[in-house]
Amino acid sequence: MELRVTESSENELSIEITGEDHTFMNVLKGALLEHDDVSAATYDVNPEQSGGQTEPILTIKTEAGVDPLEALEEAAVDVREKATSFRDAFEAAA
């Protein structure tokens, strides 16, 4: 996985996430949207429609005073914690 910031401002961040697909992007987007300080989170896998890039670009918009990069970090931690919790429950059930 490689990350590349394509646009950044005080309350908005667009970041290309190379090597990922809808599965991971939906999980990450969902985790972002669970935070009250994130006003929008979306991704696009082909923003230029024909002949354009096909790596997903995640766009995050946050409320005033909230750093979108910090919101992304918090969402990534949430995803990791949920995955760990699921793994532990799965192993206990097996």
Buried (B, 14 or more C-beta within 10 A) or exposed (E): EEEEEEEEEEBBBBBBBEEBEEEBBEBBBBBBBEBEBBBEBBBBBEBEEEEEBEBBBBBBBBEEEBBBBEBBEBBEEBBEEEEEEEEEEEEEEE
